[in-house]
Amino acid sequence: FRGIDESTLRSPSFQGKILQCRIGNFCNIAFPYQETIDGKYVGAEVRNHQFKRHLRGSLRTSSVWVSNIPALVKRLIICESAIDCLSYFQIKGETEDVYMSFGGSITNGQLQTICNMVKQLPLDATFRVVIAVDHDKMGKDYSKKILEAIPEAIVDYPEGKDYNEDLKNVRLLYKQRHL
């Protein structure tokens, strides 16, 4: 799925955080959204090759997708999409990272949810917030907005458009070198 390895999908970081959702005759991937660390789901982003949308009734403006929480959190990685979170993990993630996605456009409610969640995380002494959004005008706007709320955050733009594109490029280079 979009260059993401099975080992990434099965990682303890993401167990129970990537679901299958059947709508009509289509089997889709669903990323459940929540407003608090406690795990209560309040909506979901559903994706397949044809479309991307939030389920009707999702609390889209105040919830985010969040990975599982390790015993101690070294980094919080904030991405535009869960796919980018998975891609970032595969390229340069660690098991002590927490991933959050705001689903394409960040609202003030989502930003408040992220800040509230950070206060509840078991933080390592070296904890950092990493903004890993798309490398385009909107990504820069999102970075600015997040930095206003979390000034100590650092920005880590991908080489290409987004981290999923970077992942696909890494896989392509690997294949070319091993032909």
C-alpha positions as CSV (number, residue, x, y, z in Angstrom):
1,F,0.0,0.0,0.0
2,R,1.7,3.2,-1.3
3,G,5.2,1.7,-0.7
4,I,4.6,1.1,3.0
5,D,6.1,-2.3,4.1
6,E,4.1,-4.9,5.9
7,S,6.6,-4.6,8.8
8,T,5.6,-1.0,9.3
9,L,1.9,-1.8,9.3
10,R,2.5,-4.5,11.9
11,S,4.7,-2.4,14.1
12,P,3.6,-2.0,17.7
13,S,3.4,1.7,17.0
14,F,0.4,1.2,14.7
15,Q,-1.3,-2.0,15.9
16,G,-5.0,-1.2,16.2
17,K,-4.5,2.2,14.6
18,I,-5.0,1.1,10.9
19,L,-8.3,-0.6,10.3
20,Q,-10.2,-2.1,7.4
21,C,-13.6,-0.6,6.5
22,R,-16.0,-2.0,4.0
23,I,-18.2,0.6,2.2
24,G,-20.4,-1.0,-0.4
25,N,-18.2,-3.4,-2.5
26,F,-14.9,-1.7,-1.5
27,C,-12.5,-2.6,1.2
28,N,-10.9,0.5,2.5
29,I,-8.2,1.5,5.0
30,A,-9.5,3.5,7.9
31,F,-7.5,5.7,10.3
32,P,-9.5,6.2,13.5
33,Y,-9.5,9.7,15.0
34,Q,-9.6,10.7,18.7
35,E,-9.7,13.8,20.8
36,T,-7.9,12.4,23.8
37,I,-5.1,10.0,24.5
38,D,-7.5,7.5,26.2
39,G,-8.2,5.9,22.8
40,K,-11.9,6.7,22.4
41,Y,-12.5,7.0,18.7
42,V,-14.7,9.9,17.5
43,G,-14.4,9.4,13.8
44,A,-12.2,8.1,11.0
45,E,-10.6,9.0,7.7
46,V,-11.3,6.4,5.1
47,R,-9.0,5.9,2.1
48,N,-8.6,3.6,-0.9
49,H,-7.1,4.1,-4.4
50,Q,-10.2,6.0,-5.5
51,F,-11.0,8.4,-2.7
52,K,-10.3,9.9,0.7
53,R,-12.9,11.1,3.1
54,H,-14.0,11.2,6.8
55,L,-16.9,9.1,7.9
56,R,-20.1,10.9,8.4
57,G,-20.4,12.1,12.0
58,S,-16.7,12.3,12.5
59,L,-15.5,15.1,14.9
60,R,-13.2,16.2,12.1
61,T,-12.4,19.7,13.5
62,S,-11.3,18.6,16.9
63,S,-9.8,15.2,16.5
64,V,-6.6,13.7,15.1
65,W,-5.2,10.3,14.2
66,V,-2.6,9.2,16.8
67,S,-0.3,6.2,16.9
68,N,0.2,4.0,20.0
69,I,2.0,5.6,22.9
70,P,5.3,4.1,24.0
71,A,6.4,3.9,27.6
72,L,8.6,7.0,27.1
73,V,8.1,9.4,24.2
74,K,11.2,10.9,22.6
75,R,9.5,12.6,19.7
76,L,6.1,13.6,18.5
77,I,5.9,13.6,14.7
78,I,3.1,15.7,13.3
79,C,2.1,15.1,9.7
80,E,-0.7,16.1,7.4
81,S,-1.8,12.5,6.7
82,A,-1.5,9.1,8.4
83,I,0.1,7.8,5.2
84,D,2.9,10.4,5.7
85,C,3.2,9.3,9.3
86,L,3.7,5.7,8.3
87,S,6.1,6.8,5.6
88,Y,8.2,8.9,8.0
89,F,8.3,6.0,10.4
90,Q,9.6,3.7,7.7
91,I,12.3,6.2,6.5
92,K,13.5,7.6,9.8
93,G,11.2,6.7,12.7
94,E,11.9,5.1,16.0
95,T,9.7,3.0,18.3
96,E,9.8,5.8,20.9
97,D,8.0,8.2,18.6
98,V,4.4,9.1,18.6
99,Y,2.7,10.1,15.3
100,M,-0.2,12.4,14.8
101,S,-2.0,13.4,11.7
102,F,-4.5,16.2,11.3
103,G,-5.9,14.9,8.0
104,G,-4.9,17.5,5.4
105,S,-5.8,20.8,7.0
106,I,-5.3,21.8,10.6
107,T,-8.0,23.5,12.6
108,N,-7.6,25.5,15.8
109,G,-9.5,22.7,17.5
110,Q,-7.1,20.0,16.3
111,L,-4.1,22.2,17.4
112,Q,-5.7,22.4,20.8
113,T,-6.2,18.6,20.9
114,I,-2.5,18.1,19.9
115,C,-1.4,20.4,22.7
116,N,-3.6,18.7,25.2
117,M,-2.4,15.3,24.2
118,V,1.3,16.4,24.6
119,K,0.6,17.3,28.2
120,Q,-0.6,13.7,28.8
121,L,2.3,11.9,27.1
122,P,5.0,10.2,29.2
123,L,7.9,12.4,28.0
124,D,11.6,11.4,27.8
125,A,14.0,14.1,29.0
126,T,15.0,14.6,25.3
127,F,11.5,15.1,24.0
128,R,11.1,17.0,20.7
129,V,8.1,17.9,18.6
130,V,8.8,17.4,14.8
131,I,6.6,19.0,12.2
132,A,6.8,16.8,9.1
133,V,4.3,18.3,6.8
134,D,4.3,18.6,3.0
135,H,7.0,20.6,1.3
136,D,4.7,23.1,-0.3
137,K,3.0,26.4,0.4
138,M,0.2,24.8,2.5
139,G,2.8,22.8,4.4
140,K,4.7,26.0,5.2
141,D,1.4,27.6,6.4
142,Y,0.7,24.6,8.6
143,S,4.2,24.7,10.0
144,K,3.8,28.4,10.9
145,K,0.5,27.7,12.6
146,I,1.9,24.8,14.6
147,L,5.0,26.7,15.6
148,E,2.8,29.5,17.0
149,A,1.2,26.9,19.3
150,I,4.4,24.9,19.9
151,P,7.4,27.3,19.5
152,E,10.0,24.7,20.5
153,A,9.0,22.4,17.6
154,I,11.4,21.8,14.7
155,V,10.4,21.5,11.1
156,D,11.6,18.5,9.0
157,Y,10.4,19.0,5.4
158,P,10.7,16.0,3.1
159,E,13.0,16.1,0.1
160,G,10.0,15.8,-2.3
161,K,6.4,16.8,-2.0
162,D,5.6,14.7,1.1
163,Y,7.1,11.8,3.0
164,N,5.2,9.2,1.1
165,E,6.8,10.5,-2.2
166,D,10.2,10.3,-0.4
167,L,9.5,6.7,0.6
168,K,8.5,5.7,-2.9
169,N,11.7,7.4,-4.2
170,V,13.9,5.6,-1.7
171,R,12.3,2.3,-2.7
172,L,12.8,3.1,-6.4
173,L,16.5,3.9,-5.8
174,Y,17.0,0.7,-3.8
175,K,15.4,-1.3,-6.7
176,Q,17.6,0.4,-9.3
177,R,20.8,-0.3,-7.3
178,H,19.9,-4.0,-6.8
179,L,18.9,-4.9,-10.4
